[in-house]
């Protein structure tokens, strides 16, 4: 009898699992928004964005703006437009943007070299621009060349290579997830300018299905959605196809840029851009930003425009402590090389993650992102675009001019709490409002042995190891692991 019941339960469970796998999503937000975010994205935490296209040839912009908008910005040919001034002076008034395409050569591009760098940097997913707002595709898109009436993809002009194919294979060979950015609209596409409905039906939809079918992305960063509502983009039908029929339907993660009403309302994870991220982990989210002020390479940006490796490491920690991911952008040159300063920043982050990755990957929002020092806590606004975020003014082991600083960041796994300090905490690390089991072991990542602790109610004091500068396992931030502990609300 017991055996029969067990077999029956097994059959019921199997049927339920099959139904879950076969779940069909309707082409409406009420259904699409019910799709859970694949766990790999929640575990990954750190990805690399790659803005690379014809705009990488001039590789110039007004400092503080996006260089990948070169065509859009210089198309205003007023004498006081600095973008047009630069273009006219260096290329001539009769040099069209499309004339840059043969100069996008990628002759030094080695996909395996890029992928190896990303692996060493601790990156878990890779998101190149398959097509930006200029419409130029990094794969052999028939729609691109047909609609534009000229060769307008990397397989037909410039490199004459399928750059997406090369990169996808190299990235996956390193065990990383591969996806892409895809712009729904194109500034100057002839069909977009004359008939947006035909553009959606005859260009965007088949092109999107083509690039998805070819490269089976694990993640799609949609963009350029702001001119039309999702109904006119037919995004709901497109996502229903993606989730129900596409070759990556079970793995793919999508963002929230599918119509001008969608951001932080519909789609997959919420996006923030050159901002502060979001407050907590109540919904999956990701902050994206370049290393200076631009996503695409901007030769006008100098070293002082770039954030330091320390700032990127602390930014990653801060975002992850609040439940988010960081998508950090690089802008390769037209020849296919990544600027060495960008490589250095990535590798500095990777060195830190080799020691401390356990406290980042696979973690979740701990319920409270940080512990503050004494003092008045600073205000921090949250939003999706260009929200002021001066993290370096907010971290430290002591208040700054009476303003409290983030002294410790928290992340968690089911069996442990991680306390990450920006800078060395001193001889003792005091954690307030934590729940710690009796005799719980405390360790420091990268250092052998357990640490001396003292528990007084909900205050845990950890005696830090006596380390000289050469003995420290890493730089910039240090991780203490407390088995079975939890943070308590303040």
N, C-alpha and C positions, 0 to 999 in steps of 0.2 A: 504493500500500500504506500509506504513512505517513498519507495523507489518510483512508483507511478506518479505521485505528487511532484517529486523532484523533476521527473521528465516533463511533466506538464508545465511546470514553472519555467523550465529551460526553453520550451517551445514558445511560451508567451513572451519571454524576454527576447528571444531571437526575432520574433515577429515585430515586437516593439522597436528593436534596434533597426530592423530593416525599414520600418515605416519612417523612423527618424532620418535614415540615410536617403530615403526616397522622397522626403518632404519637398513639395513644390511650392514655390513662392509666386504669388500673383503679382501682376504688373501694377501694383499700387503701393504707396508708401506704408499703408497700414500693415501690409504683409511683409514687404521688404525690410522694414525696420525691426521686424521680429527675428531676423537672422542673427544668431550669435556671432560675435567676433571670434575668428579662429584663434585658438590658444597660442599658436606660435608667435603671433604679433604681440600679445601681452607679455610673453616671455622674452622677446628679442631685445627690446629697449633701445637699441642703437643701430641706426641705419645711415647710409650715405646717399645723398642726393647728388646727381651729376647733371649740370646744365652745360650741354655741348651741342653746338649746331653752327649754322652759317654765321651767327652773331659772334662766334669765337674767332672769326677772322679780324674784324676791326677791333674786337675785344676792348672796347672803350665806352665810357659813360661818364656823365657828371658825377663826381664823387658824392655818395649819399643816395644815388638812384641805381636802378637795375640795368646793367649793361646789356642784358639779353633783350631789352626793349629798344635796342639801337634803331631798328628800322622804323618803328612806330614814332620814336622821338625825333629822328632826323627828317621825317617826312614833312614836318612843318618847316617850310623853307624860308621862314622870316629871318631877316638879317640879325636879329638879336637872340636867335635860338642857338645856344652854344653847341648843341648836337649837330645842327646843320653847318655851323661854322667849322667844326672839326672835320666833318665829311667833305665839305667843299674844298677846304684847304689841303687835305691829304689825299683825296681821291678824285676830286673834280666834280663840277656841277652836273656833268652828263654821265657820271658813273652810277648806275642803278644798283640798288641793294642786291638784286639777283646776280649781279656780276661778281659778287663775293663767292658764289657757290663753287666755281672751279678752284678757288684758293683754299677751300676747306678740304685739305688733302689727307690728313690723318696718317702721313707717311711714317711717323714714329710711334703710332699706336700699337701697343702690344697688350692684348686683352689679358693674357696670363700675368703680365707684370702688374696691371691694375688689380686683378683679383688677389694676387699674393699680398699686395699692399693692404687691401681691405681686410684680409684675414689677419694680418699682423696688427692692424689697428683695432681689432676686437669688434669689427662691424659684423652684424648678423643679417642685414638685408640691403640690397642695392637697387637704387631707383634712378635710372638714367632718363633723360628727356627723349622719349621716342619721337616726339614732335612737339615743338613749342608753338607760340602764337604766330610765328612766321610761316608755319605750314610745312617746313622742310623736314622730311622723314629720315630717320637713321636706318630704315629697312626698305626693301624694294616695294614700296607702296604704289600700286597701279593707279589708285585714286588720286594720289598727289600729283603725279605727272599729267594725268588726263585732265583733271580739273584746272590745273594751272596752265596747261597748254605748252609746257616745257619740262625738261627733266628737272624734277624737284624732289629727288630722294638720293641718298648716299650711294645707292647701288648703280645709279645711272650717271651721276655727275660728281665731281670732287674725288672722294676716295675710290669710288666704284667698288665698294665692298658692303656687305651686309654687316654693319657694325653691331647691330642688336644681336645677331646670331653669334658673332664671335664673343661678345661680352657675356651673353647668357650662358654659353657653354663653359667659359672660363670661370665664371662666378660659381656656377653649380658644381664644378669640379672641386672647388675649395670648400664645398659644404654650406654655402651661403644661399639665402633666398634671393630670387631675382624677380623684379617687377619693372614697372615703368611709370613715368609721368606721361599724361596724354592731354593735350589741349583740345577742348571741344570746338572752340572757334579759331578762326585764322583771320588776322587783321585785314589783309588785302586779297584774300582769295576771291577770284572773280565771281564765283557762284554765291559765296557768302554775301557779297556786296549787292547782288542783284535779286537773289531769291533765297532767303534763309531757310524756308521749308524744303526746297529742293536740295539745298546744301546738307541739311540733316539727313534726308532720305537717300540721296545719291552719292554723297561724299563721306560724311562723318560716320554714319551707321555701318556701312560695309567696311570702311577703313578700320574702325574700332574692332569689329569682329575679326578682321584679317589679322591685326597685330596680336590680338588675344589668342587666336587659334594657332598662330605661328610659334609664339614664345611662352604660352601657358603661364602667365605671371602669377606670382604669389601675392603681389600687391599692386594696386593701381591707384596712382595719385592723379585724379581728374582735376582739371583747372579750366579757366577761360569760360566759365559757365554764366557769368554775371549779366549778360545781355538778354537772356531769355529765361522764362520760367521752365521748370523741369518738364512740364507737359509739352512745351514746344520743342524741347530737346529730345523728347520721347525717352527720357532717362529711365522711367519706370519699366518700360518694355525692354530696354537694353539691359538693365540689371536683372530682370527676370530671366532673360536669356543667359546672362553670365552665371547666375546662381543655379539654374536648372539644367542647362544644356552644354555650356562651354567645357572645354577639356580641363579647366582648372576650377570647376564649380565648388569643390569641397574645400580647397585651400585658400582661394583668393580672398584678400582683404581689400576693402575699398574705403575711400574717404567720404567727405560730405559735400563735395563740390559738383553737384549735378543739376543745378538750376539756381536762379538768383534768390530763391527763397530757402535754399537747402542748408546753408552752413549752420552747424550746431543745432539742426532740426531733423534732417533726414540723411540717410546713407549709412556709412560705417563709422569709422572713428572720426572725431572732431579734429579739425586742423587749426593751428595757430601759426602765424607767420611773422618772424622778427618781433615776437611778443614774449609774454611771460608764461605761456602755457595756461593750464587751468588749475583750479584750486585743489581738486582731489581726484580720486579714481572712480567716481560714480559713473563715468562713461569713458570708454577708450579714447585717448587723444594723443596727438603728436605735435610737437613744436618743430618747425623747420626754419633754418636760417643759413646764410652763407658765413664764411670766415671773416669777411669784412662787411661791406654794405651792399654787395651785389651777389646774386647767384651765379650768373655768367661771369667769366673772367673779365676783369676791368684793369687794364694796364695803368690806369691813372691812380689806382689805389696803391699806397705805399705801406711799408711795414707797420707804421703807427696806426694805420686804419684797421689792421688785423687784431682780433682778440688773441690773447696768449693761450698756450696750452693749459695753463692753470685755470684760466677762466672757463675754457670748454669743459674741463674735467669737473669743475664745481657746478657748471650749468647742467651737465648730464646728471650728476648726483641730485641736484635740486629738483629737476623735472621728474626723475624716477621716484623720488621720495613723495611726490604728489600724484603718482600713479600714471605718469606720462612716458612717452618715448621722445628721443631726440633724433631728427633727421638732419644731419649736418652736411652742408653742401660743399662741393668742390667745383671749380670751373676750369676744365682742361683747356689747353691751347688748341688752335686749329690743327697743329701737327700731331696731336694725339698724346702730348706729354702733360703730366700733371705738374704744376709749378712746385718746385722743391719746398717752398715755405708751407704749402698746403700738405704735402707729404709729411713734413716734420710735425705739423700739428696733429695729424692723424696718428702717427707713430707714438707721439708723447701720450696721447690718450690710451693707445694700445698698451704701452708699458704699464700704465696705472691699472688697466683692466686685467692684465696678467696676474696681478696680485689680488685685486679687489673685485674681480668680476662676479664672484659668488654672491656679493651683496647687491649686485645690479641685475644680472640675468635671472629670469624666472621669479623675481620678487614681485610683491604686490604692495599697494598702499597700506601702511601700517595702522591707519586710523588717525594718526597725527604725523605730519610730515617732518616736524623739526622741534627742537628745544631752543628757546630763546634765552639769551642772557637777561639780566635785569635791565630796566629802562623802558621807555615808551616804544611800543612796537610800531614799526613803520607800516604805512598803508601800502598795499600792493593791489592794483587793479588787474583784472583779467579780461581778456577779449581775444578776438581772432586775428587782429592785424595791427602791427606797429604800436603795441602797448608798451609804455615806458617800463624798462626792466633793467635796473642797475644792480645786479646781483653782488658785485664786488663791494658795494657799499653796505650790503646787508649781512655779510658773513664775518665771523671773528669770535675770539674767545672772551672778549670784553666789549662792553658798550662803546659806541662811538659818539662822543658829544651828547651823552645822555640818551641816545637812541639804541634800543636793543638790537642785538645781532643774532643771526642764526648760528648757534654754537654747535649743534649736533643735528644731522639729518638721520631719519629713520627709514628703513625698508624692512620687509619681513618675508619669511617663508613659514610653512606650517610648523617647523620645529625650531625656529630661531628668530631672534630680533637682531638686526644689524644697526649699529650706531656709528655713523661716519662723521668724523670731525674735519672741518675745513682748517687745515693747519694742525700743528701739534697741540694737544690739550694741556700739556704740562705733566706734572708728576702724578696727578690723579684726574680721572674723568668721573664727574658726578652726574648721574642720570636721575632726573626727577620724574615722579608720576609714572613709574613703571611697575608692572606686576612680574615678579621674578620667583620661580619655584625655589624652594629651599635647596641649598647646595648646587645651584645651577652653575655650570662651568662657563667662564668667560675667557675668550681668546682674542688675539689680535691677528688678523689675516697677514700672512707673510712672516710671522714670528712663531717659533716652536714653543710649545708648553702652554699651560693655563696660567691665568693671571690671578693675583690676590684680589678678593672682593670683600666688601662689607655691605650687608643689607640692613637698612633701618626703615622698616615699614615699606613705603613705596619709593625710597631713595636708595639707589645702588651706587656705591663708590668703587671704582676700579682703579687699582694701582697700575699705572702704565709701565711697560718695560723700560729699563734704563738703556737707552740706545744712543750711541754716538751718531754723527751725521753719516758715516760710512756704513753703519749697520742698519739704518732705516730701510725697510723693504721697498719703499716707494717715496714719491714726493707729492706735495700739495694737499693730500687728504688721507686719512687713516681710518681703518675699519675695525671695530670691536664687535665680536659676535657673542651674544648671550643666549645660551640654549634655553628653549622653552619660554622665553620672556615675551611680554606684550607691553605696548604703551597704553597708558590710561588717558582719558580725555582730561583736559585742563578746565 
